[in-house]
């Protein structure tokens, strides 16, 4: 017989209803999403390889010609190229009322330059900027409206700058030789009228297109009214849009000066403005091709030797496309990887 008080013996432990304690399982993206992220990260580098395979001769010839150029003028051309990225960021900031982070904005425009040279009609740059604006909390309609405002202000500002140069240098630049005549003029007017008529017909006939377009227009008008009550945004938008083509033309002038091209700065600026205004609407990646040919033509019309004009434009493309293309693609991949885009 036991002397222990049996009534004091504790009963069996209560059964656990929660099951065994385990560490929380970390969230993982589905396999398809992880694969898509890797593809988006590596896509810019793949586009560079394809571009190099297609256009390797121009890159090689331009680089070889620049090897014998004046290095100080080339350094100046590279400096103005860098200013161009800051100017693009300035115009993007001027197109939205919200304050954007300066560092990330410049990085996104540097990355957008790589995307812009891979897709036609600035689609790549607009896509990168749209993702960046959405990442900063700007709703899709307002972000889209800012892209439309950016696309509208740039040609208007370029045309105004062109008119200023024509008025300032009426005799030196002999612009009358470059004015379209006859069938060229009729073709230009016909193309513009056809584009406007096509857009109007689509807007009236397709209901699904009409609603988002009208909503985008209303949002854009609201933002335009708000932006033009902010002096800092007006200066950034219009000042940056006017400075951008002048900086691009200055890069061409600096490259030409390094090779000994006899044209003045004003002549090169007007040649580029006239060329990019005339054929800038052609949907080529980054304007490469039509704008290059038209710029060479205008500089030759102003008295530049054909070989120097061609080499200057090739050198300009090397500095503005090929030199920053790999760093821009790496920046684009980094921004995608960090989910900034």
C-alpha positions in Angstrom: 0.0 0.0 0.0 1.4 3.3 -1.1 1.7 6.2 1.4 1.5 8.8 -1.5 -1.6 10.8 -1.7 -3.1 9.6 -5.0 -5.5 12.5 -5.2 -2.6 14.9 -5.5 -1.1 13.2 -8.6 -1.7 15.5 -11.6 -3.8 14.2 -14.4 -2.6 13.7 -17.9 -1.4 16.7 -19.8 -4.0 18.3 -22.1 -3.7 17.3 -25.7 -2.4 20.1 -27.9 -4.9 21.2 -30.5 -2.4 23.5 -32.3 -0.2 20.7 -33.6 3.6 20.9 -33.6 5.2 24.3 -33.6 7.0 25.0 -36.9 8.8 28.1 -38.3 6.7 30.1 -40.8 7.4 29.3 -44.4 8.8 32.3 -46.3 6.8 33.5 -49.2 8.2 32.5 -52.6 7.2 33.7 -56.0 5.8 31.0 -58.4 8.3 29.5 -60.8 6.8 31.3 -63.8 7.2 34.7 -62.0 10.8 34.0 -61.0 11.5 33.0 -64.6 9.9 36.2 -65.9 12.0 38.3 -63.5 15.2 36.7 -64.7 14.2 37.2 -68.3 13.4 40.8 -67.7 16.7 41.3 -66.0 18.7 39.7 -68.8 16.7 41.1 -71.7 18.5 44.4 -72.1 21.9 42.5 -72.3 20.4 40.2 -75.0 19.2 43.2 -77.0 22.7 44.7 -76.9 24.1 41.5 -78.4 21.5 41.5 -81.1 22.1 45.2 -81.9 25.9 44.7 -82.0 25.4 41.7 -84.5 23.3 43.8 -86.8 25.1 47.2 -86.6 28.7 46.1 -85.9 30.2 47.9 -88.9 29.0 51.3 -87.9 30.2 50.9 -84.4 33.6 49.7 -85.6 34.1 52.5 -88.2 32.9 55.2 -85.8 35.2 54.0 -83.0 38.2 53.8 -85.4 37.6 57.3 -86.7 37.3 58.7 -83.2 40.6 57.2 -82.2 42.4 59.9 -84.2 40.2 62.8 -83.0 41.1 65.5 -80.6 40.5 64.0 -77.1 39.6 67.3 -75.4 36.7 67.9 -77.9 35.6 64.3 -77.3 35.7 64.9 -73.6 33.5 68.0 -74.1 31.1 65.9 -76.3 30.9 63.3 -73.5 30.2 66.0 -71.0 27.2 67.3 -73.0 26.0 63.8 -73.4 25.9 63.4 -69.6 24.0 66.7 -69.4 21.4 65.2 -71.8 20.4 62.5 -69.2 19.9 65.2 -66.6 17.8 67.2 -69.0 15.6 64.2 -69.7 15.1 63.8 -66.0 14.3 67.5 -65.7 11.6 67.3 -68.3 10.1 64.1 -66.8 9.9 65.9 -63.4 8.3 68.9 -65.0 5.5 66.7 -66.5 4.2 65.6 -63.1 3.1 67.7 -60.1 4.5 65.2 -57.6 8.0 65.5 -56.3 10.1 62.6 -57.6 13.4 61.3 -56.0 16.2 63.0 -57.9 18.7 60.1 -57.8 16.2 57.4 -58.9 14.7 59.7 -61.5 18.1 60.3 -63.2 18.9 56.5 -62.9 15.6 55.6 -64.5 16.3 58.0 -67.4 19.8 56.6 -67.9 18.2 53.1 -68.0 15.5 54.4 -70.3 18.1 55.5 -72.8 19.1 51.9 -73.3 15.5 50.8 -73.7 14.9 53.7 -76.1 17.5 52.5 -78.5 16.1 49.0 -78.6 12.5 49.8 -79.5 11.0 52.3 -82.0 9.2 55.5 -81.4 10.5 55.9 -77.9 8.3 53.0 -76.7 11.2 51.6 -74.6 11.9 54.9 -72.7 8.2 55.5 -72.1 7.7 52.0 -70.8 10.5 52.4 -68.3 9.3 55.8 -67.2 5.7 54.5 -66.8 6.9 51.7 -64.5 9.0 54.1 -62.6 6.2 56.6 -62.1 3.8 53.8 -61.0 6.5 52.6 -58.5 6.5 56.1 -57.0 2.8 55.8 -56.3 1.4 57.8 -59.3 -1.8 56.2 -60.6 -1.7 54.8 -64.1 -4.0 57.5 -65.7 -1.9 60.4 -64.4 1.4 58.6 -65.3 0.1 58.0 -68.8 -1.0 61.6 -69.1 2.5 62.8 -68.1 4.0 60.7 -70.9 1.5 62.3 -73.3 2.4 65.8 -72.1 6.1 64.9 -72.4 5.7 63.7 -75.9 3.7 66.8 -76.9 5.9 69.4 -75.3 9.2 68.1 -76.8 8.3 68.7 -80.5 6.7 72.0 -79.7 9.7 73.2 -77.9 12.0 71.9 -80.6 10.0 73.8 -83.2 10.2 77.0 -81.2 14.0 76.7 -80.8 14.2 76.1 -84.6 12.3 79.3 -85.3 14.5 81.2 -82.9 17.6 80.0 -84.7 16.1 80.9 -88.1 15.3 84.4 -86.9 18.7 84.9 -85.3 20.7 83.6 -88.2 18.7 84.4 -91.4 21.7 84.8 -93.8 24.4 82.6 -92.4 22.5 79.4 -92.4 20.8 79.5 -95.8 17.8 77.5 -94.6 15.9 78.1 -97.9 18.0 75.3 -99.5 16.5 72.8 -97.1 12.9 73.8 -97.2 10.7 71.1 -98.8 9.4 71.8 -102.2 7.0 70.3 -104.7 6.3 66.6 -104.1 8.3 66.6 -100.8 6.1 69.3 -99.3 2.9 67.6 -100.5 4.1 64.2 -99.1 4.8 65.8 -95.7 1.4 67.5 -95.6 -0.3 64.3 -96.8 1.4 62.2 -94.2 0.4 64.5 -91.4 -3.2 64.7 -92.7 -3.4 60.9 -93.0 -2.2 60.4 -89.4 -4.7 62.9 -88.0 -7.6 61.4 -90.1 -6.7 57.8 -89.0 -6.6 58.8 -85.3 -10.0 60.6 -85.6 -11.6 57.7 -87.4 -10.4 55.2 -84.8 -11.5 57.5 -81.9 -15.0 57.8 -83.4 -15.4 54.2 -84.5 -13.9 52.1 -81.6 -15.8 52.7 -78.4 -13.3 50.8 -76.3 -10.6 53.1 -77.5 -12.7 56.3 -77.0 -13.3 55.9 -73.3 -9.7 55.5 -72.1 -8.5 58.2 -74.5 -11.0 60.7 -73.3 -10.2 59.8 -69.7 -6.5 60.3 -70.4 -7.2 63.7 -72.0 -9.3 64.9 -69.0 -6.5 63.8 -66.6 -3.9 65.4 -68.8 -5.8 68.7 -68.9 -6.2 68.7 -65.2 -2.5 68.1 -64.6 -1.5 70.7 -67.3 -3.6 73.3 -65.5 -2.0 72.4 -62.1 1.6 72.2 -63.5 1.3 75.7 -65.1 0.5 77.2 -61.8 3.9 75.9 -60.5 6.8 78.1 -61.8 9.4 75.3 -61.0 7.5 72.8 -63.1 7.0 75.3 -66.0 10.8 75.9 -66.1 11.7 72.2 -65.8 9.2 71.2 -68.5 9.7 73.8 -71.2 13.2 74.8 -70.4 14.4 71.2 -70.3 12.5 70.4 -73.6 14.1 73.3 -75.3 17.6 72.5 -74.0 17.5 68.8 -75.0 17.9 69.1 -78.8 20.4 71.9 -78.4 22.5 69.6 -76.2 22.3 66.8 -78.7 23.4 69.1 -81.5 26.2 70.4 -79.4 27.5 66.8 -79.0 27.6 66.6 -82.8 29.4 69.9 -83.0 32.0 68.8 -80.5 32.6 65.5 -82.3 32.9 67.4 -85.6 35.3 69.9 -84.1 37.4 67.1 -82.9 37.6 65.8 -86.5 38.2 69.3 -88.0 34.7 69.9 -89.5 34.5 73.6 -90.6 30.8 74.3 -89.6 30.0 76.7 -86.8 28.0 75.7 -83.7 24.9 77.5 -84.9 25.0 75.8 -88.3 25.3 72.3 -86.7 22.5 73.1 -84.2 20.2 74.2 -87.0 21.2 71.2 -89.2 20.2 68.8 -86.4 17.0 70.7 -85.5 15.9 70.8 -89.1 16.7 67.1 -89.7 15.1 65.8 -86.5 12.0 68.0 -87.0 11.6 66.7 -90.6 12.1 63.0 -90.1 11.9 62.6 -86.3 8.4 61.1 -86.5 9.7 58.1 -88.4 9.4 55.2 -85.9 13.1 54.1 -85.8 14.7 53.1 -82.5 16.1 56.3 -80.9 15.7 58.1 -84.3 18.7 56.2 -85.6 18.8 56.0 -89.4 16.4 58.6 -90.7 17.7 61.4 -88.4 21.3 60.4 -89.1 20.9 60.6 -92.8 19.0 63.9 -92.7 21.6 65.4 -90.4 24.4 64.4 -92.7 22.4 65.9 -95.6 21.8 69.2 -93.9 25.4 69.6 -92.8 26.6 68.9 -96.3 24.2 71.5 -97.6 25.8 74.0 -95.2 29.2 73.3 -96.6 30.6 70.4 -94.6 32.6 67.6 -96.5 30.6 64.4 -96.8 33.2 62.2 -95.0 33.5 64.6 -92.0 29.7 65.0 -91.7 29.3 61.3 -91.8 32.0 60.6 -89.3 30.7 63.3 -87.0 27.2 61.7 -86.9 28.7 58.2 -86.4 30.8 59.5 -83.6 27.8 61.2 -82.1 26.0 57.8 -82.2 28.9 56.1 -80.6 29.0 58.5 -77.7 25.2 58.7 -77.2 24.3 55.1 -78.0 27.1 52.6 -77.8 29.2 54.0 -74.9 26.3 54.3 -72.4 24.3 51.3 -73.8 26.0 48.6 -71.6 26.0 50.7 -68.4 22.4 51.7 -69.2 21.3 48.1 -69.7 23.0 47.1 -66.4 21.3 50.0 -64.6 18.0 48.8 -66.1 18.6 45.3 -64.9 19.5 46.6 -61.4 16.3 48.7 -61.2 14.2 45.7 -62.3 16.0 43.5 -59.8 15.4 46.0 -57.0 11.7 46.3 -58.1 12.1 50.1 -58.7 10.6 49.3 -62.2 
